[in-house]
């Protein structure tokens, strides 16, 4: 049966996360509902990268198998109508037929996340960035971000309520960027653990605020103890920027 990838973007403020859940509104449930309404048939989607409640995405993917779509379908027209059905905070960007063996989760080579912080009150940033009006040592933040690339086991930065076979991740890039009002942490890795990016950001901010040494930060990374990590930064500052295949 033909397989299709759907590329989506969304503002996660009003949703209980990416993946479908009982008695909760999610990105997946809204898109499945829109597909079922337009094509008048039930759809079951497989997601690429699960984002938690309140997290946003500029690019994420689902895939599905269906005989309802074919080469004669006007995809641009279908996307237009699907987007008219969807809420304003979710958009379908593309639908493409792929190899029947393609998998939007397991075939992804890496993912890129961004966590945004602003330090001067700005009502236009409050839904997508974290207001953190405290003094920061940008140079130390950059040193800590670079340090993360030297490690491969990130058990310390994984929430306990997760089931994975390994805590190993390869971080390809890790840096803080200052752009006008926004201070952002951008990280690319082959995979991420549950809560990992928020844990990285929260722990770096805490280390800087307490003026901890690089050795103290290293000890947190290598401890394999999530109790030493600060996961408390809010979800609304986090955005999945890209899924790379």
N, C-alpha and C positions, 0 to 999 in steps of 0.2 A: 504494500500500500504506500502511496506517495507520502513523503514526510516534508514538513514545512517548518521553517524558523520564523518566529515573529519577533521583531525588534521593537522594544517598548521603552518609554521614558515616563517618569511619574514623580509627583511630589507626594511624599509618603505621610504627610501630616495627619490625614484623616483615616489612615488605614492601620489595621492590626498586624501589618507585615506583608510580605510578598506571597508566601505560600498559603493555599486555601486552608481554612480552619472552620471548625464547627461553631456556629453562632457568632461569627465575627466577619467583618467586612475586610477583604484583602484585595490586593492587586489582581491575583489570579482569579478570584471569584468574579470580579468585575469584567475581566476580559473574556472569561468563559461565558458569562451571561451575554455579553455583546455579540460574540461569535454565534452563540445558539440563537439569538434573536434574529441576526441577519441571515444566517444560512438555514434557519429553521431545523436545526439538528443539534443534538448534544455534543459538546466538545470536552475533552479531557486533556489538559496541558501538563507538560513537564517543564519545570523551571531550571534556569541556568544557575543563578546566584541568589540565594535566599537573603533578603534584607529584612531586618527586624522592624517592629512597629516604629513609625515616625521617620525611618531612613528613606532618603530619596535616591533616584537613579536617573542619570542622563542617558544611560544605555544598559539594558538588560534584555534577556531573551527567554522565550518559551519555544518548545517545539510540540508538534502534534501530527498525527497521521490521519489522513482523510481522503476519501474518493470524491468529495464534493467540489474540490477545486481542480481545475484543469488548465491547460494552456490557453483555452478560449476565454478564461475569466479575465476581466479588466481589473487587475490588482489595484491600480490607482483609484478606481471608482469604489472598489470594495473597502479600501483603507479609509477613503473619505467618509463613507457611510458608517463604518465601524467607529470612527472617531466622533461622529455625530451622536452615536448611541452612548459612548463612554462618557463618564464624568469629565469635567474640564481639567482635572488634575492628573489624568492618565492619557497618553497618546500612543498610538501605534505608528511607528516610523516606517516599517517595511515588513513585507511578507515575501519570503523566497523559498522555492522548492530546493531541497538539498538531497544528498545521497540518503538512501533509506536506512543506512547504518549510522548516519550522523547523530550525535547526541549533544545538545546545547550545554549540558553540564560537564560531561566527562571529556569532551573534545576541546574545552577551553584551555588555552595554554597559560594564560595569566589574567588577572583582574587588577584594575586600578581604582583605588578609593581616594577621596579627598575629605578631610575634616577641616571646616572653616571656623575661624574665630574672629570676632571684632571687639575692639577695646573702647570705642566711643559709641555712646548710645545712638542707635539708628533703627527706627521702626520698620524699615524696609528690609532689614536683614534678620529679624527676630525669628522667622520661620525656617531659615536655612543655614544659620550660623549661630555659634555659641557666644553669648556676651560674657567676656572675661576681662573686666577692667582692672587688671592687676599687672604690676611691672613684670616684664619677662626679659630674660637674657637670651636674645636671639642666637648669639654665637654658641651658647651652651646647648640650646635646643637643637641646633644643626649638628653639633657633635654627637648628641644622643641619637639622633635620627640616623647618622652615618654608622654609629656603633651597631645598630640592629642588623646591618648587612653582614656582619661578621658571625652571626649566629644562625642556627638552623632549627633548633628545638625551641618551640614557643609555648610549651605546656603552661608556663606561668600566665600567659595571656589568653587562655581558653577558659570559658565558663565551665564549671563542673558539670552542669546538666547538659552534656553533649556526648554523643557516641561517635568516636572516630577511631580509626585503626592506628593512626600515627599523629604526632604533634609536630612533625617536621614540615617546615615551609621554607621555600627559597625566596628571599626578598631581593628583587632585581633593582629596585630603586626606592629610596627613602629620604625625603627632604622636606624642610620647611621653606615656604615661599611667602614673601611679603609683597602684596600688590595693592596699592592705594590703601583702602581701609581694612583689607582682609589679610589676616595671617592664616595660611593654610598648610596643613600637613598632607603631603601626597605620597602614596605608597603603592608600589606594584609588586605583586608576588604571584607565584604559581598557584597558591591556594591560601585561604584564610580560615582561621578557626572561629568558632562562635564567640562574638564579642571582642575579637582580637584587635581591630583597629581602634575601638573606643578604649580598650585597655592600654594600647601603646600611647595614645594621645594623653589620656588621663595620668598615666605614670610619668611621662615626660614632663607634663605641666607641674605635677607634684614635686618631681625631682628638682626642677628649676626653682620653684617657690621655696623649697626647703634648702636650697643651695647645696644639694648633695653632690658628692664627687662622682666622676665617671665610674670609679670602682664600685661605689654603692649601687649605681644603676646596673652595672654588669652583674652584680650579685643577685639582683631582682630577676633579671633575665634568665640566669642559669639556675635559679632556685627551684624551678618547676612547681612553684607554689602560688596559685592564683590569689591567695589571701594577702600577698604582698603587693598586688597590682590594684591600681585605682581604675575601676570601670565606670565611675560615676558621671563622666561627662555626658550630656544629653544627646539623645539619638538624632535630634533635628539638625545637628551640625554636620552629619555624615552623609555623603553622596557617593554612590557607585558611579564612577565616570565612564568606565569602559570594560568590556569583556573582549579579550583578544583570542582569536582562533588561529 
